[in-house]
């Protein structure tokens, strides 16, 4: 049985049509909860979490076979985004990779277009209302496990901006659940740095050193002239995760060929590994003169607002290749 518990001022929930919409939604949730989600393609799934109706979109690869088990990759949108928007924002590339290599892609929807990534952003609705987004991921994983053949040993998450901070919160608070994470256009918040995950979690960072929203070298995050908290530098975030994963200071450096000279930026990859376990590693892809963008994707806003989008590599491909390198049987 699902019960919708929502608080709003002025009893606005009982305006004409709301009750019927709510009843329909609850019936739909009950129907979906009894299903097995066994059809390939993308489906929208609703859940009741902490008294709120939440949802995610799940993509099953064309070769899905319920007799096998599949890694799961969560792909998180940034602040102001939605699940469906993230599917399109990444050019549906994760779905193509899921078809090619066999994993389940999940696009969760944040509360009112955002994630409660911790103490950083006091203006965030999810933060102010103390939305239990970690609990949302717990519920999604359990729901997927009940309905699909997932491999709970190989669960991953990646996200951009607010989503990038959120996946780090997940890695810190659920280090036994998430095998590795990917962080795009985000560094790390101070409250996250103060917490010990307890277990190693490999991380790939992709960020532009000319990001106009999340400062690459640390400092205040300013969006539309509003301060949205302070963040650490990219170097500080990397050092934190290097320590967590026991990585050496020695690194391998690779420069991506500048195959697209019109994007006004280049990219360099640096890798640090744990000497005793090469699956425990940190990868940093620095986009020189890059902005608050996802490499390989479209220029979703003018360069004057978000900076340059690198097209020398595809961020989705790099993230999945990193995740795949950490998989254990």
TIDREN-953621 format. One record per residue (C-alpha): residue number from 1; residue in three letters; chain; x, y, z. Coordinates in pm, whole numbers, plus 50000, padded with zeros to 5 digits. Example, Ala and Ser with C-alpha at 12.3 -4.5 7.8 and 13.67 -1.06 7.14 Angstrom:
! residues 2
[1, "Ala", "A", [51230, 49550, 50780]];
[2, "Ser", "A", [51367, 49894, 50714]];
END
This chain:
! residues 329
[1, "Unk", "A", [50000, 50000, 50000]];
[2, "Unk", "A", [50131, 50344, 49910]];
[3, "Unk", "A", [50037, 50656, 50100]];
[4, "Unk", "A", [50118, 51003, 49969]];
[5, "Unk", "A", [50215, 51241, 50247]];
[6, "Unk", "A", [50286, 51589, 50120]];
[7, "Unk", "A", [50290, 51919, 50306]];
[8, "Unk", "A", [50191, 52242, 50136]];
[9, "Unk", "A", [50053, 52571, 50262]];
[10, "Unk", "A", [49688, 52669, 50229]];
[11, "Unk", "A", [49563, 52316, 50158]];
[12, "Unk", "A", [49641, 52381, 49792]];
[13, "Unk", "A", [49674, 52008, 49745]];
[14, "Unk", "A", [49298, 51979, 49746]];
[15, "Unk", "A", [49236, 52203, 49450]];
[16, "Unk", "A", [49013, 52061, 49179]];
[17, "Unk", "A", [49167, 51768, 49004]];
[18, "Unk", "A", [49449, 51702, 49251]];
[19, "Unk", "A", [49280, 51412, 49430]];
[20, "Unk", "A", [49205, 51233, 49103]];
[21, "Unk", "A", [49563, 51283, 48985]];
[22, "Unk", "A", [49694, 51150, 49316]];
[23, "Unk", "A", [49468, 50844, 49306]];
[24, "Unk", "A", [49575, 50773, 48948]];
[25, "Unk", "A", [49941, 50807, 49043]];
[26, "Unk", "A", [49908, 50575, 49342]];
[27, "Unk", "A", [49731, 50314, 49132]];
[28, "Unk", "A", [50004, 50344, 48869]];
[29, "Unk", "A", [50275, 50305, 49132]];
[30, "Unk", "A", [50106, 49994, 49266]];
[31, "Unk", "A", [50085, 49847, 48916]];
[32, "Unk", "A", [50452, 49921, 48844]];
[33, "Unk", "A", [50562, 49787, 49181]];
[34, "Unk", "A", [50405, 49453, 49098]];
[35, "Unk", "A", [50572, 49436, 48758]];
[36, "Unk", "A", [50913, 49301, 48674]];
[37, "Unk", "A", [51032, 49573, 48432]];
[38, "Unk", "A", [51153, 49299, 48203]];
[39, "Unk", "A", [51101, 49482, 47875]];
[40, "Unk", "A", [51401, 49638, 47706]];
[41, "Unk", "A", [51406, 50012, 47649]];
[42, "Unk", "A", [51326, 50298, 47887]];
[43, "Unk", "A", [51057, 50284, 48154]];
[44, "Unk", "A", [50952, 50535, 48418]];
[45, "Unk", "A", [50920, 50396, 48770]];
[46, "Unk", "A", [50756, 50565, 49070]];
[47, "Unk", "A", [50845, 50504, 49434]];
[48, "Unk", "A", [50718, 50630, 49767]];
[49, "Unk", "A", [51020, 50743, 49970]];
[50, "Unk", "A", [50996, 50917, 50305]];
[51, "Unk", "A", [50639, 51023, 50234]];
[52, "Unk", "A", [50715, 51164, 49888]];
[53, "Unk", "A", [50649, 51028, 49542]];
[54, "Unk", "A", [50982, 51000, 49359]];
[55, "Unk", "A", [51064, 50847, 49023]];
[56, "Unk", "A", [51346, 50726, 48805]];
[57, "Unk", "A", [51384, 50620, 48444]];
[58, "Unk", "A", [51552, 50288, 48375]];
[59, "Unk", "A", [51698, 50165, 48047]];
[60, "Unk", "A", [51742, 49792, 47986]];
[61, "Unk", "A", [51993, 49690, 47718]];
[62, "Unk", "A", [51861, 49516, 47409]];
[63, "Unk", "A", [52039, 49197, 47510]];
[64, "Unk", "A", [51884, 49192, 47859]];
[65, "Unk", "A", [51848, 48838, 47993]];
[66, "Unk", "A", [51690, 48782, 48334]];
[67, "Unk", "A", [51913, 48478, 48384]];
[68, "Unk", "A", [52222, 48701, 48395]];
[69, "Unk", "A", [52318, 48986, 48629]];
[70, "Unk", "A", [52399, 49337, 48513]];
[71, "Unk", "A", [52599, 49630, 48651]];
[72, "Unk", "A", [52393, 49942, 48724]];
[73, "Unk", "A", [52495, 50296, 48630]];
[74, "Unk", "A", [52307, 50590, 48782]];
[75, "Unk", "A", [52331, 50912, 48578]];
[76, "Unk", "A", [52242, 51225, 48779]];
[77, "Unk", "A", [52131, 51557, 48634]];
[78, "Unk", "A", [52255, 51887, 48770]];
[79, "Unk", "A", [52064, 52159, 48954]];
[80, "Unk", "A", [51766, 52273, 48750]];
[81, "Unk", "A", [51761, 51950, 48551]];
[82, "Unk", "A", [51536, 51646, 48528]];
[83, "Unk", "A", [51579, 51275, 48461]];
[84, "Unk", "A", [51454, 51292, 48103]];
[85, "Unk", "A", [51664, 51600, 48040]];
[86, "Unk", "A", [51976, 51414, 48154]];
[87, "Unk", "A", [51897, 51132, 47912]];
[88, "Unk", "A", [51897, 51385, 47628]];
[89, "Unk", "A", [52177, 51599, 47774]];
[90, "Unk", "A", [52414, 51302, 47746]];
[91, "Unk", "A", [52295, 51232, 47392]];
[92, "Unk", "A", [52153, 50894, 47503]];
[93, "Unk", "A", [52511, 50775, 47485]];
[94, "Unk", "A", [52488, 50576, 47807]];
[95, "Unk", "A", [52199, 50380, 47654]];
[96, "Unk", "A", [52414, 50301, 47351]];
[97, "Unk", "A", [52696, 50187, 47579]];
[98, "Unk", "A", [52449, 49978, 47778]];
[99, "Unk", "A", [52342, 49803, 47457]];
[100, "Unk", "A", [52703, 49748, 47355]];
[101, "Unk", "A", [52850, 49629, 47685]];
[102, "Unk", "A", [52555, 49510, 47889]];
[103, "Unk", "A", [52460, 49727, 48185]];
[104, "Unk", "A", [52145, 49893, 48318]];
[105, "Unk", "A", [52130, 50274, 48292]];
[106, "Unk", "A", [51922, 50459, 48550]];
[107, "Unk", "A", [51826, 50827, 48539]];
[108, "Unk", "A", [51690, 50935, 48880]];
[109, "Unk", "A", [51485, 51251, 48917]];
[110, "Unk", "A", [51588, 51502, 49184]];
[111, "Unk", "A", [51341, 51672, 49415]];
[112, "Unk", "A", [51225, 51999, 49256]];
[113, "Unk", "A", [51511, 51981, 49007]];
[114, "Unk", "A", [51788, 51934, 49260]];
[115, "Unk", "A", [51974, 51707, 49500]];
[116, "Unk", "A", [52045, 51737, 49870]];
[117, "Unk", "A", [52421, 51693, 49833]];
[118, "Unk", "A", [52500, 51799, 50192]];
[119, "Unk", "A", [52563, 52122, 50378]];
[120, "Unk", "A", [52704, 52322, 50087]];
[121, "Unk", "A", [52405, 52499, 49932]];
[122, "Unk", "A", [52164, 52650, 50184]];
[123, "Unk", "A", [51945, 52790, 49903]];
[124, "Unk", "A", [51872, 52446, 49760]];
[125, "Unk", "A", [51510, 52339, 49815]];
[126, "Unk", "A", [51617, 51977, 49865]];
[127, "Unk", "A", [51872, 52089, 50124]];
[128, "Unk", "A", [51632, 52325, 50309]];
[129, "Unk", "A", [51362, 52058, 50327]];
[130, "Unk", "A", [51619, 51794, 50428]];
[131, "Unk", "A", [51512, 51561, 50148]];
[132, "Unk", "A", [51653, 51214, 50208]];
[133, "Unk", "A", [51821, 51164, 49873]];
[134, "Unk", "A", [52058, 50897, 50006]];
[135, "Unk", "A", [51747, 50707, 50115]];
[136, "Unk", "A", [51605, 50757, 49766]];
[137, "Unk", "A", [51903, 50572, 49619]];
[138, "Unk", "A", [51870, 50297, 49879]];
[139, "Unk", "A", [51508, 50256, 49772]];
[140, "Unk", "A", [51588, 50260, 49401]];
[141, "Unk", "A", [51856, 49994, 49438]];
[142, "Unk", "A", [51624, 49770, 49640]];
[143, "Unk", "A", [51346, 49826, 49386]];
[144, "Unk", "A", [51574, 49741, 49095]];
[145, "Unk", "A", [51699, 49434, 49279]];
[146, "Unk", "A", [51342, 49309, 49325]];
[147, "Unk", "A", [51242, 49361, 48963]];
[148, "Unk", "A", [51558, 49309, 48760]];
[149, "Unk", "A", [51870, 49096, 48744]];
[150, "Unk", "A", [52120, 49345, 48883]];
[151, "Unk", "A", [52472, 49285, 49009]];
[152, "Unk", "A", [52483, 49454, 49351]];
[153, "Unk", "A", [52861, 49418, 49358]];
[154, "Unk", "A", [52891, 49657, 49064]];
[155, "Unk", "A", [52678, 49967, 49116]];
[156, "Unk", "A", [52805, 50300, 48987]];
[157, "Unk", "A", [52694, 50663, 48982]];
[158, "Unk", "A", [52797, 50971, 48788]];
[159, "Unk", "A", [52660, 51323, 48774]];
[160, "Unk", "A", [52720, 51679, 48667]];
[161, "Unk", "A", [52740, 51987, 48892]];
[162, "Unk", "A", [52488, 51939, 49178]];
[163, "Unk", "A", [52471, 51576, 49062]];
[164, "Unk", "A", [52851, 51554, 49084]];
[165, "Unk", "A", [52846, 51668, 49446]];
[166, "Unk", "A", [52561, 51425, 49515]];
[167, "Unk", "A", [52746, 51119, 49385]];
[168, "Unk", "A", [53032, 51205, 49620]];
[169, "Unk", "A", [52787, 51213, 49909]];
[170, "Unk", "A", [52667, 50869, 49801]];
[171, "Unk", "A", [53024, 50738, 49783]];
[172, "Unk", "A", [53100, 50874, 50129]];
[173, "Unk", "A", [52781, 50755, 50301]];
[174, "Unk", "A", [52736, 50433, 50102]];
[175, "Unk", "A", [53094, 50329, 50029]];
[176, "Unk", "A", [52997, 49961, 50054]];
[177, "Unk", "A", [52725, 50008, 49792]];
[178, "Unk", "A", [52888, 50212, 49515]];
[179, "Unk", "A", [53182, 50056, 49334]];
[180, "Unk", "A", [53301, 50380, 49170]];
[181, "Unk", "A", [53171, 50726, 49085]];
[182, "Unk", "A", [53212, 50988, 48813]];
[183, "Unk", "A", [53215, 51362, 48886]];
[184, "Unk", "A", [53163, 51616, 48607]];
[185, "Unk", "A", [53183, 51995, 48654]];
[186, "Unk", "A", [53206, 51968, 49032]];
[187, "Unk", "A", [53480, 51964, 49294]];
[188, "Unk", "A", [53395, 51887, 49658]];
[189, "Unk", "A", [53229, 52059, 49952]];
[190, "Unk", "A", [53396, 52117, 50287]];
[191, "Unk", "A", [53150, 51904, 50486]];
[192, "Unk", "A", [53221, 51608, 50256]];
[193, "Unk", "A", [53595, 51645, 50308]];
[194, "Unk", "A", [53549, 51607, 50685]];
[195, "Unk", "A", [53391, 51261, 50651]];
[196, "Unk", "A", [53571, 50928, 50616]];
[197, "Unk", "A", [53389, 50686, 50380]];
[198, "Unk", "A", [53538, 50385, 50557]];
[199, "Unk", "A", [53599, 50201, 50229]];
[200, "Unk", "A", [53784, 50292, 49908]];
[201, "Unk", "A", [53576, 50418, 49615]];
[202, "Unk", "A", [53751, 50492, 49283]];
[203, "Unk", "A", [53662, 50829, 49127]];
[204, "Unk", "A", [53694, 50988, 48785]];
[205, "Unk", "A", [53681, 51368, 48772]];
[206, "Unk", "A", [53609, 51564, 48454]];
[207, "Unk", "A", [53625, 51940, 48491]];
[208, "Unk", "A", [53708, 52261, 48312]];
[209, "Unk", "A", [53965, 52494, 48463]];
[210, "Unk", "A", [53765, 52791, 48330]];
[211, "Unk", "A", [53430, 52679, 48476]];
[212, "Unk", "A", [53237, 53003, 48545]];
[213, "Unk", "A", [52994, 52841, 48793]];
[214, "Unk", "A", [53189, 52589, 49003]];
[215, "Unk", "A", [53539, 52737, 49054]];
[216, "Unk", "A", [53807, 52486, 48958]];
[217, "Unk", "A", [54047, 52631, 49216]];
[218, "Unk", "A", [53787, 52651, 49492]];
[219, "Unk", "A", [53580, 52934, 49636]];
[220, "Unk", "A", [53218, 53050, 49616]];
[221, "Unk", "A", [52972, 52896, 49370]];
[222, "Unk", "A", [52773, 53178, 49211]];
[223, "Unk", "A", [52470, 53106, 48992]];
[224, "Unk", "A", [52265, 53396, 48852]];
[225, "Unk", "A", [52436, 53629, 49101]];
[226, "Unk", "A", [52333, 53407, 49394]];
[227, "Unk", "A", [52596, 53246, 49614]];
[228, "Unk", "A", [52535, 52870, 49636]];
[229, "Unk", "A", [52796, 52779, 49895]];
[230, "Unk", "A", [53173, 52733, 49896]];
[231, "Unk", "A", [53367, 52448, 49738]];
[232, "Unk", "A", [53716, 52307, 49762]];
[233, "Unk", "A", [53955, 52311, 49469]];
[234, "Unk", "A", [53981, 52029, 49219]];
[235, "Unk", "A", [54328, 51949, 49360]];
[236, "Unk", "A", [54192, 51922, 49716]];
[237, "Unk", "A", [53909, 51695, 49605]];
[238, "Unk", "A", [54152, 51470, 49420]];
[239, "Unk", "A", [54388, 51452, 49717]];
[240, "Unk", "A", [54100, 51349, 49944]];
[241, "Unk", "A", [54002, 51061, 49718]];
[242, "Unk", "A", [54364, 50961, 49657]];
[243, "Unk", "A", [54403, 50922, 50032]];
[244, "Unk", "A", [54080, 50721, 50057]];
[245, "Unk", "A", [54196, 50483, 49782]];
[246, "Unk", "A", [54557, 50454, 49898]];
[247, "Unk", "A", [54694, 50591, 49571]];
[248, "Unk", "A", [55059, 50678, 49528]];
[249, "Unk", "A", [55174, 51028, 49433]];
[250, "Unk", "A", [55321, 50889, 49112]];
[251, "Unk", "A", [55096, 50946, 48814]];
[252, "Unk", "A", [55058, 50871, 48445]];
[253, "Unk", "A", [54967, 51163, 48220]];
[254, "Unk", "A", [54801, 51147, 47879]];
[255, "Unk", "A", [54710, 51440, 47652]];
[256, "Unk", "A", [54407, 51390, 47428]];
[257, "Unk", "A", [54473, 51479, 47063]];
[258, "Unk", "A", [54321, 51819, 46984]];
[259, "Unk", "A", [54097, 51680, 46712]];
[260, "Unk", "A", [53850, 51968, 46729]];
[261, "Unk", "A", [54024, 52304, 46723]];
[262, "Unk", "A", [53695, 52495, 46709]];
[263, "Unk", "A", [53607, 52414, 47071]];
[264, "Unk", "A", [53880, 52644, 47207]];
[265, "Unk", "A", [53994, 52392, 47468]];
[266, "Unk", "A", [54211, 52083, 47514]];
[267, "Unk", "A", [54216, 51795, 47762]];
[268, "Unk", "A", [54473, 51611, 47973]];
[269, "Unk", "A", [54415, 51289, 48169]];
[270, "Unk", "A", [54609, 51207, 48487]];
[271, "Unk", "A", [54586, 50868, 48662]];
[272, "Unk", "A", [54692, 50771, 49014]];
[273, "Unk", "A", [54676, 50407, 49129]];
[274, "Unk", "A", [54697, 50209, 49449]];
[275, "Unk", "A", [55028, 50017, 49417]];
[276, "Unk", "A", [54871, 49703, 49560]];
[277, "Unk", "A", [54543, 49713, 49364]];
[278, "Unk", "A", [54518, 49878, 49023]];
[279, "Unk", "A", [54137, 49883, 49045]];
[280, "Unk", "A", [54167, 50143, 49320]];
[281, "Unk", "A", [54251, 50458, 49127]];
[282, "Unk", "A", [54171, 50821, 49070]];
[283, "Unk", "A", [54143, 50969, 48722]];
[284, "Unk", "A", [54134, 51342, 48656]];
[285, "Unk", "A", [54052, 51476, 48311]];
[286, "Unk", "A", [54133, 51845, 48312]];
[287, "Unk", "A", [53975, 52041, 48031]];
[288, "Unk", "A", [54206, 52335, 47974]];
[289, "Unk", "A", [53991, 52643, 47909]];
[290, "Unk", "A", [53684, 52423, 47950]];
[291, "Unk", "A", [53359, 52530, 48113]];
[292, "Unk", "A", [53064, 52398, 48310]];
[293, "Unk", "A", [52985, 52140, 48045]];
[294, "Unk", "A", [52983, 51769, 47954]];
[295, "Unk", "A", [53260, 51688, 47702]];
[296, "Unk", "A", [53144, 51546, 47372]];
[297, "Unk", "A", [52792, 51681, 47409]];
[298, "Unk", "A", [52617, 51987, 47268]];
[299, "Unk", "A", [52682, 52345, 47381]];
[300, "Unk", "A", [52363, 52355, 47590]];
[301, "Unk", "A", [52397, 52725, 47683]];
[302, "Unk", "A", [52602, 53010, 47532]];
[303, "Unk", "A", [52974, 53005, 47603]];
[304, "Unk", "A", [52935, 53339, 47776]];
[305, "Unk", "A", [52724, 53164, 48042]];
[306, "Unk", "A", [52878, 52818, 48088]];
[307, "Unk", "A", [53210, 52826, 47903]];
[308, "Unk", "A", [53350, 52594, 47637]];
[309, "Unk", "A", [53243, 52236, 47565]];
[310, "Unk", "A", [53532, 52007, 47475]];
[311, "Unk", "A", [53484, 51779, 47174]];
[312, "Unk", "A", [53815, 51596, 47177]];
[313, "Unk", "A", [53663, 51310, 47379]];
[314, "Unk", "A", [53324, 51187, 47498]];
[315, "Unk", "A", [53266, 51215, 47872]];
[316, "Unk", "A", [53019, 50924, 47874]];
[317, "Unk", "A", [53272, 50692, 47710]];
[318, "Unk", "A", [53548, 50789, 47953]];
[319, "Unk", "A", [53324, 50743, 48257]];
[320, "Unk", "A", [53197, 50403, 48148]];
[321, "Unk", "A", [53547, 50283, 48054]];
[322, "Unk", "A", [53661, 50386, 48402]];
[323, "Unk", "A", [53369, 50207, 48570]];
[324, "Unk", "A", [53422, 49897, 48358]];
[325, "Unk", "A", [53788, 49881, 48464]];
[326, "Unk", "A", [53683, 49847, 48830]];
[327, "Unk", "A", [53427, 49569, 48781]];
[328, "Unk", "A", [53476, 49249, 48977]];
[329, "Unk", "A", [53301, 48921, 48911]];
END
